[in-house]
Amino acid sequence: MSDNNPGAQGGPPHGEQDKPRYGENAPQYGEGQPQYGQQGQPGYGEGQPQYGQGTSPYGEAPSPYGQAQSPYGQQSPYGPGGGNYPGQQGYQVQTAENPGRTLGIVGFILAILIAPVGLIISIVAFVKSRKAGMGNGFALAGIIIGAIFTILGAIVLAGLIALIPTFTELAQLCQGVPSGTEVEFQGTTTTCP
C-alpha cells in the first residue's frame, strides 16, 4: 500500500523538516548577546540624529511640529492631528465666538427704529467681526437698512425745513383773521385754520 503522506512514513510532517525540535539548538541565556560596553554597540547618543537634522526614509524633511505626514500625500485615517496611535483622535478645532454678533443684532434692530444710531453700531459690529475673520449678516443688514433709512430721513427733514418759512408766512397772514376765512397766499386762495 502506497501512502502519499510523508508524515505517515515516520518523517516529520510537510513544512516541519527544517525546524529544530523543542530544546535542540536553542541558544542559552546570554549567548549571542553582546555585553554592555563591548565594541559594536553605539554609545549613549551616538548614531542618533541631532534635533532638526534627521530626515525621513523618503528623503523629506521631518515635520517641525511632530505630526506624521504621509509621503504619498494621503491624509491620515485618524484625522488631521497625525494619528500616530490607532485610538488617537485628531485635534479638535474649537469654534470661536463671533465678537460682533450680539452688537450686530442690536445694530440691526436700531437701524429700523433709530437709523443713524443703528447704522453706526452695525458698522462697529461688522468691523469687529471682520477683524476676527468672521462674517456678520445682521451687521451687514443693519448697515444697509440704516443707510437707506438715514438717507430717507435726511430727505424728509430737508423738505420739512424748506417748508418752515412757508408755514410761518401763512401763519402771519392768518393772524387776527377769524378761522375759515379765505386769504390770498402766493397766488392761490387758502383757507386760514
FENNORGI-V832326 format. One line per field, one symbol per residue. phi: phi as a letter, one per 30 degrees, with the letter a starting at -180 (. if undefined). psi: psi as a letter, one per 40 degrees, with the letter a starting at -180 (. if undefined). A space follows every 10 residues. Layout:
phi=???
psi=???
//
This chain:
phi=.ccdddddcj dddeicdcdd dejdhdddej dicddeiddj cddeidicdd eicdbddcic ddddciddcd dciddddcjd djidbeddcd dcdddddddc dddddddddd dddbeddddd dddddddddd ddibcbdddd dddddddddd dddddddddd dddedddddd dddddicddj ddbdbhibdb ddd
psi=hhhehddeee iiiheedehi ihehfhiihe hehiiheiid hiiheiehii heeiiieeei iiheeehhhh eeeiiheeie edfeidehii ihhhhihhde dddddddddd dddgdddddd dddddddddd defiigdddd dddddddddd dddddddddd ddeddddddd dddeheiihe hhihhfeihi hi.
//
